[in-house]
Amino acid sequence: MKNYYVNVLGEILNRSDLGEYVVITTHRNADPDALASSIVLYNFVNEILKKNVLVVFPEGVNEVSKKIVKEFNLHNLINGPEVLLNTSINSNFLLIIVDTSSTEQLGPIKNIVNRSNVIISIDHHVGGNIKDLADYAVLDTTARSTSEIVYKILSETYKFTYIDAMLLLAGIIYDTRRFMIATPSTLTIASHLARVPGVDYRKVINLLQTEMDISERIARLKAAQRLSFKRINDYIIAYSYVSAFEGSAARALLDLGADIAVIGSENDEVRIVARAKPSIVKTLGISLGGEIMPLVGKYLKGSGGGHDAAGAACGKGDLFKALNYTVNLIVKKLHERLRGEN
């Protein structure tokens, strides 16, 4: 797998039609995995190619990522979508999209895909439309984070600085929930990164520790206040709606006792987020990102994807109809799998 990654990268970098600019981007509200993947790729491309390299975060980074940006003084690399208004990068550029499965997740810059002449997608999520639009799709759904894939791509040709290593390590720890869903490959890569001279593992852990601000705490409480649930045999599906912090609210419902949590929100678009306990995924073989959220995305005339135990979809429509549609899909899938067990 590693050699395949290196060969693809070499083929891309040797192309003569990459243009003057390289734009690296990721999903809105970038988490530490998205941040690390973007910045380390920036460092690599900036060193290898004599081109103008830009990292664009469509709607900034999340609260945990802000701590990492401050710690490593990365502010000068954190560009918003306004940088793309530069007339010299209207076309003929290489676009690298990391940790993002659908164009809807790019928010205000989703049309950038139509402006680039070469697209590389590097991701570990299932579903979504970006892999089909990309000229090169490095997709590894067995990886638990995109940071792992970036490590595999670069490890044979690039010497990681201690900051690179700490960023990737933070991305891996964050996306694996402190190695709770790690694979043997994850642990091996993390071990290599931890041995890079200058890496301080305790500092990485401290950077990932944040207290929820009052807005997030209120969102969790509102999700609990508005909660509805369905019981299917011994499994509980809980669902609710908030205006922000959908993923956090879904995790809160799991903590309350749900096996699957579905949270809806509506701002400029309708967004549905689902989380499942690893035990139900393992026992019944349900994949939220592979089986459920792509259908929800299609229902919303948008897109959806994710992982087996975590998925999201967004698009246009009625929030409550979309929420009920998602729950009914999950109920149907549960019934199918439970009948299969008997």
Backbone hydrogen bonds in HBPLUS format (Angstrom, degrees):
<---DONOR---> <-ACCEPTOR-->    atom                        ^
c    i                          cat <-CA-CA->   ^        H-A-AA   ^      H-
h    n   atom  resd res      DA  || num        DHA   H-A  angle D-A-AA Bond
n    s   type  num  typ     dist DA aas  dist angle  dist       angle   num
A0005-TYR N   A0001-MET O   3.10 MM   4  6.44 159.3  2.14 152.2 156.8     1
A0006-VAL N   A0002-LYS O   3.03 MM   4  6.38 160.9  2.06 153.8 158.5     2
A0007-ASN N   A0003-ASN O   2.90 MM   4  6.10 161.0  1.94 152.2 157.0     3
A0008-VAL N   A0004-TYR O   3.01 MM   4  6.23 162.7  2.04 154.9 159.0     4
A0009-LEU N   A0005-TYR O   2.99 MM   4  6.21 164.1  2.02 152.6 157.2     5
A0010-GLY N   A0006-VAL O   2.95 MM   4  6.15 162.6  1.98 151.0 155.5     6
A0011-GLU N   A0007-ASN O   2.99 MM   4  6.19 156.5  2.04 146.7 152.9     7
A0012-ILE N   A0008-VAL O   2.99 MM   4  6.26 156.9  2.05 151.9 157.8     8
A0013-LEU N   A0009-LEU O   2.96 MM   4  6.18 172.3  1.96 159.5 161.0     9
A0014-ASN N   A0010-GLY O   3.11 MM   4  6.15 133.3  2.34 140.3 151.0    10
A0015-ARG N   A0012-ILE O   3.06 MM   3  5.47 163.8  2.08 113.3 118.4    11
A0052-ASN N   A0020-GLU O   3.24 MM  32  6.46 156.4  2.30 159.0 160.5    12
A0094-LEU N   A0021-TYR O   3.08 MM  73  6.45 159.2  2.12 155.0 152.7    13
A0022-VAL N   A0052-ASN O   2.86 MM  30  6.20 153.0  1.94 159.0 160.9    14
A0054-LEU N   A0022-VAL O   2.88 MM  32  6.31 160.3  1.91 164.0 170.7    15
A0023-VAL N   A0094-LEU O   2.81 MM  71  6.19 165.9  1.83 168.8 173.5    16
A0096-ILE N   A0023-VAL O   2.79 MM  73  6.19 166.0  1.81 161.1 165.4    17
A0024-ILE N   A0054-LEU O   2.77 MM  30  6.12 167.6  1.79 166.0 170.4    18
A0056-VAL N   A0024-ILE O   2.80 MM  32  6.18 161.7  1.83 163.1 169.2    19
A0025-THR N   A0096-ILE O   2.88 MM  71  6.32 161.6  1.91 165.7 170.6    20
A0098-VAL N   A0025-THR O   2.98 MM  73  6.39 164.7  2.01 159.5 162.3    21
A0028-ARG N   A0105-GLN O   3.06 MM  77  6.10 147.0  2.17 161.9 166.3    22
A0030-ALA N   A0060-GLY O   3.09 MM  30  6.46 148.2  2.20 143.4 134.0    23
A0062-ASN N   A0030-ALA O   2.89 MM  32  5.60 167.8  1.90 135.9 135.5    24
A0035-LEU N   A0031-ASP O   2.86 MM   4  6.06 165.7  1.88 162.2 167.1    25
A0036-ALA N   A0032-PRO O   2.89 MM   4  5.83 167.1  1.91 141.0 145.2    26
A0037-SER N   A0033-ASP O   3.01 MM   4  6.09 169.8  2.02 149.2 152.5    27
A0038-SER N   A0034-ALA O   3.06 MM   4  6.12 161.1  2.09 145.9 151.1    28
A0039-ILE N   A0035-LEU O   2.95 MM   4  6.11 171.8  1.96 159.6 161.7    29
A0040-VAL N   A0036-ALA O   2.95 MM   4  5.93 170.5  1.96 156.6 159.8    30
A0041-LEU N   A0037-SER O   3.18 MM   4  6.10 156.3  2.24 137.2 144.1    31
A0042-TYR N   A0038-SER O   2.94 MM   4  6.11 148.4  2.04 140.7 150.4    32
A0043-ASN N   A0039-ILE O   2.91 MM   4  6.23 159.9  1.95 151.1 155.3    33
A0044-PHE N   A0040-VAL O   2.99 MM   4  6.25 156.0  2.05 146.4 152.8    34
A0045-VAL N   A0041-LEU O   2.85 MM   4  6.01 179.1  1.85 159.0 159.3    35
A0046-ASN N   A0042-TYR O   2.82 MM   4  5.78 161.2  1.85 153.3 159.4    36
A0047-GLU N   A0043-ASN O   3.18 MM   4  6.21 139.2  2.36 132.4 141.6    37
A0047-GLU N   A0044-PHE O   3.08 MM   3  5.23 127.6  2.37  98.4 111.9    38
A0048-ILE N   A0044-PHE O   2.96 MM   4  6.21 153.3  2.03 152.7 160.6    39
A0049-LEU N   A0045-VAL O   2.81 MM   4  5.56 162.5  1.84 149.2 154.7    40
A0057-PHE N   A0079-ASN O   2.81 MM  22  6.01 173.2  1.81 173.5 171.1    41
A0060-GLY N   A0057-PHE O   3.40 MM   3  5.08 171.2  2.41 106.7 104.5    42
A0066-LYS N   A0062-ASN O   2.97 MM   4  6.26 144.1  2.10 149.3 160.2    43
A0067-LYS N   A0064-VAL O   3.13 MM   3  5.44 128.0  2.41 103.1 115.2    44
A0068-ILE N   A0064-VAL O   3.38 MM   4  6.81 152.0  2.47 143.5 150.8    45
A0068-ILE N   A0065-SER O   3.05 MM   3  5.02 114.4  2.50  94.1 110.0    46
A0069-VAL N   A0065-SER O   2.84 MM   4  6.14 161.7  1.87 158.0 163.0    47
A0070-LYS N   A0066-LYS O   3.02 MM   4  6.19 160.2  2.06 145.7 150.6    48
A0071-GLU N   A0067-LYS O   2.93 MM   4  6.12 160.4  1.97 146.5 152.2    49
A0072-PHE N   A0068-ILE O   3.08 MM   4  6.24 162.6  2.11 155.1 157.7    50
A0074-LEU N   A0069-VAL O   2.96 MM   5  4.89 164.2  1.99 139.8 145.1    51
A0073-ASN N   A0070-LYS O   3.34 MM   3  5.02 162.0  2.37  97.9 102.9    52
A0077-LEU N   A0074-LEU O   2.85 MM   3  5.53 160.6  1.89 124.6 131.3    53
A0078-ILE N   A0075-HIS O   3.15 MM   3  5.28 159.4  2.19 106.7 113.0    54
A0083-VAL N   A0080-GLY O   3.26 MM   3  6.21 166.2  2.29 126.4 128.5    55
A0084-LEU N   A0081-PRO O   3.00 MM   3  5.69 154.7  2.07 118.5 125.3    56
A0085-LEU N   A0082-GLU O   3.02 MM   3  5.49 164.0  2.05 113.9 118.5    57
A0086-ASN N   A0083-VAL O   3.31 MM   3  5.98 167.1  2.33 113.5 116.9    58
A0089-ILE N   A0086-ASN O   3.07 MM   3  5.88 169.6  2.08 124.7 127.9    59
A0117-ASN N   A0093-PHE O   3.19 MM  24  5.83 149.8  2.29 142.1 151.2    60
A0095-LEU N   A0118-VAL O   2.86 MM  23  6.17 171.5  1.87 166.8 169.2    61
A0120-ILE N   A0095-LEU O   2.80 MM  25  6.22 159.9  1.84 162.7 168.1    62
A0097-ILE N   A0120-ILE O   2.81 MM  23  6.19 167.0  1.83 171.1 173.0    63
A0122-ILE N   A0097-ILE O   2.93 MM  25  6.28 163.3  1.95 161.8 164.4    64
A0099-ASP N   A0122-ILE O   2.88 MM  23  6.34 145.8  2.00 159.0 163.5    65
A0130-ILE N   A0101-SER O   3.02 MM  29  5.52 165.5  2.04 143.3 144.0    66
A0105-GLN N   A0102-SER O   3.12 MM   3  5.67 145.0  2.24 111.1 119.4    67
A0106-LEU N   A0103-THR O   2.96 MM   3  5.36 157.9  2.01 111.3 118.6    68
A0107-GLY N   A0104-GLU O   3.16 MM   3  5.63 164.9  2.18 112.4 116.6    69
A0109-ILE N   A0106-LEU O   3.17 MM   3  5.66 167.9  2.19 134.7 132.5    70
A0110-LYS N   A0107-GLY O   3.19 MM   3  5.57 161.4  2.22 126.2 123.8    71
A0112-ILE N   A0109-ILE O   2.86 MM   3  5.48 164.1  1.89 122.3 127.3    72
A0114-ASN N   A0111-ASN O   3.07 MM   3  5.57 138.2  2.26 109.9 119.1    73
A0115-ARG N   A0112-ILE O   3.01 MM   3  5.13 145.7  2.13 102.2 112.8    74
A0135-ASP N   A0119-ILE O   2.93 MM  16  5.24 137.1  2.12 125.7 138.0    75
A0136-TYR N   A0119-ILE O   3.10 MM  17  6.49 152.0  2.18 157.1 163.7    76
A0121-SER N   A0136-TYR O   2.80 MM  15  6.25 162.6  1.83 161.5 167.4    77
A0138-VAL N   A0121-SER O   2.69 MM  17  5.93 161.9  1.72 177.1 171.0    78
A0123-ASP N   A0138-VAL O   3.10 MM  15  6.51 160.1  2.14 151.6 155.6    79
A0140-ASP N   A0123-ASP O   3.13 MM  17  6.60 160.8  2.17 156.0 158.9    80
A0126-VAL N   A0306-GLY O   2.65 MM 180  5.24 171.5  1.65 159.1 155.9    81
A0306-GLY N   A0126-VAL O   2.82 MM 180  5.24 155.5  1.88 148.8 152.7    82
A0132-ASP N   A0129-ASN O   3.17 MM   3  5.48 133.8  2.39 103.9 115.7    83
A0133-LEU N   A0129-ASN O   3.26 MM   4  6.56 136.3  2.46 142.6 154.6    84
A0133-LEU N   A0130-ILE O   2.98 MM   3  5.02 129.5  2.24  99.1 113.3    85
A0134-ALA N   A0130-ILE O   2.95 MM   4  6.05 137.9  2.13 155.6 166.7    86
A0143-ALA N   A0140-ASP O   3.19 MM   3  5.65 153.7  2.26 108.1 115.5    87
A0149-ILE N   A0146-THR O   3.01 MM   3  5.08 115.2  2.44  97.6 113.2    88
A0150-VAL N   A0146-THR O   2.93 MM   4  6.28 161.1  1.97 158.1 163.3    89
A0151-TYR N   A0147-SER O   2.99 MM   4  6.17 156.1  2.05 143.4 149.9    90
A0152-LYS N   A0148-GLU O   3.01 MM   4  6.35 158.0  2.06 146.5 151.9    91
A0153-ILE N   A0149-ILE O   2.86 MM   4  6.16 156.1  1.92 153.1 160.0    92
A0154-LEU N   A0150-VAL O   3.05 MM   4  6.20 157.2  2.10 152.0 156.8    93
A0155-SER N   A0151-TYR O   2.84 MM   4  5.52 143.4  1.98 156.0 163.3    94
A0157-THR N   A0154-LEU O   2.99 MM   3  5.54 148.4  2.10 118.1 127.6    95
A0158-TYR N   A0154-LEU O   2.91 MM   4  5.40 133.7  2.13 173.5 172.1    96
A0165-ALA N   A0161-THR O   3.01 MM   4  6.28 166.8  2.02 153.3 156.2    97
A0166-MET N   A0162-TYR O   2.91 MM   4  6.06 154.5  1.97 141.3 148.3    98
A0167-LEU N   A0163-ILE O   2.88 MM   4  6.04 156.7  1.94 152.3 158.5    99
A0168-LEU N   A0164-ASP O   2.96 MM   4  6.23 169.6  1.97 157.3 159.4   100
A0169-LEU N   A0165-ALA O   2.88 MM   4  5.96 156.4  1.93 144.9 152.3   101
A0170-ALA N   A0166-MET O   2.92 MM   4  6.02 154.6  1.98 140.9 147.7   102
A0171-GLY N   A0167-LEU O   2.91 MM   4  6.23 155.2  1.98 149.3 156.4   103
A0172-ILE N   A0168-LEU O   2.94 MM   4  6.19 157.4  1.99 150.4 155.8   104
A0173-ILE N   A0169-LEU O   2.94 MM   4  6.13 171.4  1.95 154.6 157.0   105
A0174-TYR N   A0170-ALA O   2.92 MM   4  5.97 160.4  1.96 147.9 153.7   106
A0175-ASP N   A0171-GLY O   3.05 MM   4  6.14 170.2  2.06 147.0 149.9   107
A0176-THR N   A0172-ILE O   2.97 MM   4  5.99 144.1  2.10 148.2 157.5   108
A0178-ARG N   A0173-ILE O   2.79 MM   5  4.65 168.9  1.80 154.8 153.2   109
A0177-ARG N   A0174-TYR O   3.22 MM   3  5.24 161.0  2.26 105.7 109.6   110
A0180-MET N   A0176-THR O   2.86 MM   4  5.84 119.8  2.22 147.4 158.1   111
A0181-ILE N   A0176-THR O   3.29 MM   5  5.21 157.4  2.35 135.7 140.6   112
A0180-MET N   A0177-ARG O   3.32 MM   3  5.50 153.9  2.39 101.9 109.4   113
A0182-ALA N   A0179-PHE O   3.33 MM   3  4.67 169.1  2.34  97.3  97.8   114
A0186-THR N   A0183-THR O   3.02 MM   3  5.01 115.5  2.45  96.8 112.5   115
A0187-LEU N   A0183-THR O   3.10 MM   4  6.48 160.5  2.14 158.0 161.6   116
A0188-THR N   A0184-PRO O   2.98 MM   4  6.23 152.2  2.06 145.9 153.8   117
A0189-ILE N   A0185-SER O   2.99 MM   4  6.21 166.9  2.00 154.8 157.3   118
A0190-ALA N   A0186-THR O   2.91 MM   4  6.13 164.8  1.94 153.3 158.1   119
A0191-SER N   A0187-LEU O   2.92 MM   4  6.03 149.4  2.02 140.3 148.6   120
A0192-HIS N   A0188-THR O   3.04 MM   4  6.39 153.5  2.11 148.2 154.7   121
A0193-LEU N   A0189-ILE O   2.97 MM   4  6.27 162.3  2.01 154.7 159.4   122
A0194-ALA N   A0190-ALA O   2.88 MM   4  6.03 154.1  1.95 146.4 153.7   123
A0195-ARG N   A0192-HIS O   3.19 MM   3  5.33 141.4  2.35  97.9 108.8   124
A0196-VAL N   A0193-LEU O   3.16 MM   3  5.46 165.6  2.19 109.9 114.4   125
A0199-VAL N   A0196-VAL O   3.07 MM   3  5.83 163.4  2.10 150.1 151.4   126
A0203-LYS N   A0200-ASP O   3.10 MM   3  5.36 121.4  2.46 101.2 115.3   127
A0204-VAL N   A0200-ASP O   3.18 MM   4  6.58 152.7  2.25 149.5 157.2   128
A0205-ILE N   A0201-TYR O   3.05 MM   4  6.43 161.6  2.09 154.8 158.8   129
A0206-ASN N   A0202-ARG O   2.91 MM   4  6.17 159.7  1.96 148.5 154.4   130
A0207-LEU N   A0203-LYS O   2.90 MM   4  6.11 150.0  1.99 148.2 156.0   131
A0208-LEU N   A0204-VAL O   3.23 MM   4  6.52 138.4  2.42 142.8 153.1   132
A0208-LEU N   A0205-ILE O   3.12 MM   3  5.26 131.5  2.36  98.3 111.1   133
A0209-GLN N   A0206-ASN O   3.18 MM   3  5.23 156.3  2.24 101.4 108.7   134
A0217-ARG N   A0213-ASP O   3.13 MM   4  6.43 162.4  2.16 155.1 160.5   135
A0218-ILE N   A0214-ILE O   2.89 MM   4  6.05 156.8  1.95 147.7 153.6   136
A0219-ALA N   A0215-SER O   2.98 MM   4  6.21 155.4  2.04 143.4 150.4   137
A0220-ARG N   A0216-GLU O   3.04 MM   4  6.32 157.6  2.09 150.2 155.0   138
A0221-LEU N   A0217-ARG O   3.04 MM   4  6.32 158.7  2.09 146.6 152.4   139
A0222-LYS N   A0218-ILE O   2.80 MM   4  6.04 158.2  1.85 155.6 161.7   140
A0223-ALA N   A0219-ALA O   2.95 MM   4  6.13 154.1  2.01 145.8 152.9   141
A0224-ALA N   A0220-ARG O   3.06 MM   4  6.37 151.8  2.14 144.3 151.6   142
A0225-GLN N   A0221-LEU O   2.84 MM   4  6.08 153.1  1.92 146.0 154.3   143
A0226-ARG N   A0222-LYS O   2.94 MM   4  6.09 150.4  2.03 150.1 156.0   144
A0227-LEU N   A0224-ALA O   3.33 MM   3  5.01 163.3  2.36 100.8 104.8   145
A0228-SER N   A0239-TYR O   2.94 MM  11  5.45 152.9  2.02 156.5 165.4   146
A0239-TYR N   A0228-SER O   2.84 MM  11  5.45 163.0  1.87 154.7 157.2   147
A0230-LYS N   A0237-ILE O   2.84 MM   7  5.21 152.0  1.92 145.7 155.0   148
A0237-ILE N   A0230-LYS O   2.84 MM   7  5.21 168.4  1.85 159.3 163.0   149
A0232-ILE N   A0235-TYR O   2.80 MM   3  5.15 161.1  1.84 152.6 158.5   150
A0235-TYR N   A0232-ILE O   2.90 MM   3  5.15 165.0  1.92 129.3 132.2   151
A0259-ASP N   A0236-ILE O   2.87 MM  23  5.31 157.6  1.92 140.9 148.5   152
A0260-ILE N   A0236-ILE O   3.19 MM  24  6.58 154.5  2.26 156.4 158.3   153
A0238-ALA N   A0260-ILE O   2.89 MM  22  6.31 158.7  1.93 165.5 168.1   154
A0262-VAL N   A0238-ALA O   2.85 MM  24  6.31 150.6  1.93 150.7 160.6   155
A0240-SER N   A0262-VAL O   2.99 MM  22  6.56 147.2  2.10 156.2 166.6   156
A0264-GLY N   A0240-SER O   3.02 MM  24  6.46 153.1  2.09 139.4 147.0   157
A0242-VAL N   A0264-GLY O   2.95 MM  22  6.39 153.2  2.02 166.4 174.4   158
A0249-ALA N   A0245-PHE O   2.96 MM   4  6.17 159.1  2.01 151.9 158.1   159
A0250-ALA N   A0246-GLU O   2.90 MM   4  6.15 153.7  1.97 149.5 156.8   160
A0251-ARG N   A0247-GLY O   3.01 MM   4  6.28 158.0  2.06 147.9 153.5   161
A0252-ALA N   A0248-SER O   2.98 MM   4  6.24 146.2  2.09 142.9 152.6   162
A0253-LEU N   A0249-ALA O   3.10 MM   4  6.45 147.8  2.20 145.0 152.5   163
A0254-LEU N   A0250-ALA O   3.11 MM   4  6.49 147.6  2.22 145.8 154.8   164
A0255-ASP N   A0251-ARG O   2.98 MM   4  6.28 153.9  2.05 145.6 152.8   165
A0256-LEU N   A0252-ALA O   3.00 MM   4  6.30 133.2  2.23 137.6 150.4   166
A0258-ALA N   A0253-LEU O   3.16 MM   5  5.89 163.7  2.18 151.0 146.6   167
A0257-GLY N   A0254-LEU O   3.04 MM   3  5.29 147.5  2.15 103.0 112.8   168
A0277-LYS N   A0259-ASP O   2.92 MM  18  5.48 157.0  1.97 159.6 161.2   169
A0261-ALA N   A0275-ARG O   2.79 MM  14  5.26 164.9  1.81 157.8 163.0   170
A0275-ARG N   A0261-ALA O   2.88 MM  14  5.26 154.7  1.94 149.6 157.3   171
A0263-ILE N   A0273-VAL O   2.78 MM  10  5.20 167.7  1.80 159.8 164.2   172
A0273-VAL N   A0263-ILE O   2.81 MM  10  5.20 169.4  1.82 159.3 163.0   173
A0265-SER N   A0271-ARG O   2.88 MM   6  5.26 140.9  2.03 151.3 159.9   174
A0271-ARG N   A0265-SER O   2.92 MM   6  5.26 167.2  1.94 150.5 152.0   175
A0267-ASN N   A0269-GLU O   3.08 MM   2  5.23 157.8  2.13 143.8 144.2   176
A0270-VAL N   A0315-GLY O   2.82 MM  45  5.44 160.1  1.86 158.9 159.9   177
A0315-GLY N   A0270-VAL O   2.98 MM  45  5.44 145.2  2.10 148.8 158.2   178
A0272-ILE N   A0313-ALA O   2.83 MM  41  5.24 166.0  1.85 154.3 158.8   179
A0313-ALA N   A0272-ILE O   2.84 MM  41  5.24 146.6  1.95 148.9 158.3   180
A0274-ALA N   A0311-GLY O   2.91 MM  37  5.31 167.7  1.92 152.9 152.3   181
A0311-GLY N   A0274-ALA O   3.00 MM  37  5.31 163.1  2.03 146.9 149.9   182
A0276-ALA N   A0309-ALA O   2.88 MM  33  4.81 149.6  1.97 143.4 139.7   183
A0280-ILE N   A0277-LYS O   3.09 MM   3  5.74 131.7  2.33 117.3 127.2   184
A0281-VAL N   A0277-LYS O   3.43 MM   4  6.80 157.7  2.48 152.0 158.3   185
A0282-LYS N   A0278-PRO O   2.93 MM   4  6.12 160.8  1.96 152.9 157.9   186
A0283-THR N   A0279-SER O   2.87 MM   4  5.95 159.7  1.92 144.6 150.8   187
A0284-LEU N   A0280-ILE O   2.97 MM   4  5.76 165.8  1.99 140.2 144.9   188
A0285-GLY N   A0281-VAL O   2.76 MM   4  4.94 128.6  2.03 127.4 137.9   189
A0291-GLU N   A0287-SER O   2.78 MM   4  5.42 161.3  1.81 144.6 149.9   190
A0288-LEU N   A0308-ASP O   2.83 MM  20  5.05 164.9  1.85 134.3 129.1   191
A0292-ILE N   A0288-LEU O   3.21 MM   4  4.90 133.6  2.44 111.3 124.3   192
A0293-MET N   A0288-LEU O   2.84 MM   5  5.95 175.0  1.84 170.4 171.6   193
A0289-GLY N   A0307-HIS O   2.65 MM  18  4.53 142.2  1.79 146.0 147.6   194
A0295-LEU N   A0292-ILE O   3.08 MM   3  5.58 126.2  2.38 111.2 123.8   195
A0296-VAL N   A0292-ILE O   3.14 MM   4  6.48 150.7  2.23 146.1 155.0   196
A0297-GLY N   A0293-MET O   2.80 MM   4  5.99 159.7  1.85 152.7 157.9   197
A0298-LYS N   A0294-PRO O   3.02 MM   4  6.25 151.4  2.11 139.0 146.2   198
A0299-TYR N   A0295-LEU O   2.91 MM   4  6.14 152.3  1.99 142.4 150.4   199
A0300-LEU N   A0296-VAL O   2.94 MM   4  6.23 145.4  2.06 146.7 155.9   200
A0302-GLY N   A0297-GLY O   2.71 MM   5  4.86 166.8  1.72 159.7 155.0   201
A0301-LYS N   A0298-LYS O   2.99 MM   3  4.83 157.8  2.04 102.2 107.9   202
A0316-LYS N   A0300-LEU O   2.83 MM  16  5.14 151.1  1.92 155.5 145.7   203
A0303-SER N   A0314-CYS O   3.18 MM  11  5.95 148.6  2.28 159.1 168.0   204
A0314-CYS N   A0303-SER O   3.05 MM  11  5.95 156.7  2.10 163.7 168.7   205
A0305-GLY N   A0312-ALA O   3.00 MM   7  5.85 153.2  2.07 162.9 168.5   206
A0312-ALA N   A0305-GLY O   2.95 MM   7  5.85 157.1  2.01 164.0 171.0   207
A0307-HIS N   A0310-ALA O   2.50 MM   3  4.95 161.0  1.54 172.1 172.9   208
A0322-ALA N   A0318-ASP O   2.93 MM   4  6.07 157.9  1.98 153.8 160.6   209
A0323-LEU N   A0319-LEU O   2.86 MM   4  6.09 151.4  1.94 147.4 156.1   210
A0324-ASN N   A0320-PHE O   2.99 MM   4  6.13 163.7  2.01 143.0 147.0   211
A0325-TYR N   A0321-LYS O   2.85 MM   4  5.98 153.6  1.92 143.3 151.6   212
A0326-THR N   A0322-ALA O   2.97 MM   4  6.15 157.1  2.02 145.5 150.7   213
A0327-VAL N   A0323-LEU O   3.06 MM   4  6.34 165.5  2.08 150.6 154.2   214
A0328-ASN N   A0324-ASN O   2.88 MM   4  6.04 162.6  1.91 151.8 156.7   215
A0329-LEU N   A0325-TYR O   2.99 MM   4  6.22 150.0  2.08 144.2 152.2   216
A0330-ILE N   A0326-THR O   3.05 MM   4  6.37 158.9  2.10 151.1 156.3   217
A0331-VAL N   A0327-VAL O   2.85 MM   4  6.12 159.6  1.89 153.1 159.3   218
A0332-LYS N   A0328-ASN O   2.92 MM   4  6.07 163.9  1.95 147.4 151.6   219
A0333-LYS N   A0329-LEU O   2.93 MM   4  6.17 158.0  1.98 147.1 153.5   220
A0334-LEU N   A0330-ILE O   2.83 MM   4  6.05 157.2  1.88 151.5 157.7   221
A0335-HIS N   A0331-VAL O   2.96 MM   4  6.23 163.4  1.99 153.5 157.4   222
A0336-GLU N   A0332-LYS O   2.99 MM   4  6.26 159.1  2.04 148.1 153.8   223
A0337-ARG N   A0333-LYS O   2.99 MM   4  6.23 163.5  2.02 152.4 156.0   224
A0338-LEU N   A0334-LEU O   2.84 MM   4  5.98 158.7  1.88 154.3 160.7   225
A0339-ARG N   A0335-HIS O   2.91 MM   4  6.06 154.0  1.98 148.3 154.7   226
A0340-GLY N   A0336-GLU O   3.06 MM   4  6.26 146.6  2.18 138.5 148.1   227
A0341-GLU N   A0337-ARG O   3.03 MM   4  6.32 131.5  2.27 137.5 149.8   228
A0342-ASN N   A0339-ARG O   3.22 MM   3  5.32 130.8  2.48  96.2 108.3   229
